[in-house]
Amino acid sequence: MMLFKALSSRTRIEMLKLLMNDSYHISGLAKELGISVPVVARHTRVLKDAGLIKSKKYGKTQVLTVNRERLYQALDAFGERHEVEVNEGASILEVLKAVAGVKIKKMDDKEFLVSIDGEKGFYIYEVNGKLPDLPINEYKVVEDEEIEIKRLVPVLKKKVKVKVKRGQGV
């Protein structure tokens, strides 16, 4: 119940968005959001109680970071779950063909997963929480397993533009 309370405020959601990209002191968050330090402190308590942020003490000051594991765990509860039955030895690709919203594209003599529910991108898969060494069309299902498909989303942490001075020997 604390989780839903924590996510019910636009201010707390904005705080989480900022904390996803960087660590902040309460006064830094207040400045970024354009609100007072006491207001941010109250919102911080709610987010901490829900386990969505963590703080580290440095002397008398606290630096806040998002608790990604808890946030992802909370979001996972809303993910779709499917159950399909296939013959022993079916590939993961064959399993996915039985799930609505999964689009497979054939190129040359190979098939690839290209989108799930219209979300195009690059996908990886896990079987029982582990990354197999085989491509999705070669992994064969021989027992009851849980398959999780994840879309890779590029994350840009730092962007560095490099300018090279010409004519300056190294």
N, C-alpha and C positions, 0 to 999 in steps of 0.2 A: 504494500500500500504506500510506503514511503517513496518508492520509485516513481509512481504515478504523480504523487504530489510534487516531487522534485522536477518532473518534466512538464508540469502544468503551467509553468511560468515562462514567458518569452524571454525575460531577463536571464533566467537560469540556463535556458537553451543557448542564448547568445554567449554566456559565460563558458559553457561547455565547448562551443565552437572555437572560441579564442584559445581555450586550454588544449584543444586538440592539436594546435600548431605551436604552442609555446608554453613555458611556465610563467606564472605571474605572481607578484605580490598583490595583496588585496587592493592597495592603493593604485597599482598599475591597472588592475581590472577596472576599478572605478573610473580612472581617467579614460581608458579605452571605450567604456560604455557611456561615459558622460553622466554618471550618477555618483552619489555620495559614498564614502567609505563605509559608514554604518549600514547603508542599504545593501552593499555588496557583502558585508560581513554576515548579515542575516541570511542572504541567499546562499552564502558559502556553507553556513551551518546546515541548511536543508540538503544541499548537495552532498556534504560529508556524511550526514545521517543515512542517506540513501546509498552510500558507498561509491558514488560517482566521481568524487575527487579525493585526492590525497594531499597532505601537506607535509613539508619538511621544515624543521626549525633550524634556522641559522641565527644563533644568538637570541635576540628578542623578536626576530621577524620570522614570518612563515612564507614559504613559497609554495604555491598551489600547482598541482598537475592533475590531469584527467586520469581516472582509473580506467584505462581502455578495456581491460579484461572484463570488468563489471559492466561497462557500457555495452560491449559486444554481447555479453551474456544476456543482458536485458533485451537487446534487439533480436537475438536468436529465438526468443520465445514467440516471435511473430512470423518466423520463417515458415514456408510451406513444408508440409510433410506428405509424402506419398508412400504407398505400399504397392509393389507390383510383384507378380509371380512370373518367373521365367524358368526355362529348362536349364538343368545343370550344364555348365560350360558356355553359357551365353556371355557375350562381351558386355562391358559397361555401356558401350554405344547402343547395343540392342536393348538393354534395360531402359536407357533414356528415351528410346523411340516409343516406349510404352507410357511415357509421362507427357501429359498435355502441356503445351507451351514451349516444348523443347524443339528447336529447329536444327536439323542436321543438313549439311550441304555436301554433295559429292563433287570432288575435284579429281580429275583423272580416274584412278581406280581406288582412291581413298575417300573416306567419309570423315567429316569434322563437325564438332559441335560449334555452331556459329551464334546462337542466341537462345536465351531463356526468357520467355514472356516478353519478347521484343527487345530485350537488353542485349545488344550486340557487344562482343568483346572477346577477350581471351579467357579461357576457363581452365582451371585445374580440378582434379578430383582427389578425394581421399577415400580410403576404404577402412572402416573401423578406426578412423582418426589418424591413419598413416598415409603418407604419400607413396604410392607404388612406383616402381621403376619402369613400368610398361605403359605404352600409349593406350589411350582410352578404348581403342578398337581391338587391342590385343589382350587386355586383362580379362581373364575368364572367371566367372562366378561359379564356384563349386560348392559353396555352403551359404547359409543365411548370413548376410552382411549388411552393414549400413554404409551407403555411399553418399558422400556429400560433395556437391558441385559448387565451386566458388569462382566468382568472376574476379579477375585481377583488375584492380583499379589503380592506375598510376597515382603515386603520391609524390608531389613535388615539395621537397623539404627546403632545398636551397637552389638558387639559380645564380650562376656566376658567369658574368660576361667578361671574357678575357680580351684585352687589347694588347697587341704585340707591337713593341717599338721597333721600327725598321732601322737597320744600320747600326745598332748598338751591339757590338760583339759580346759573346757570352764569356 
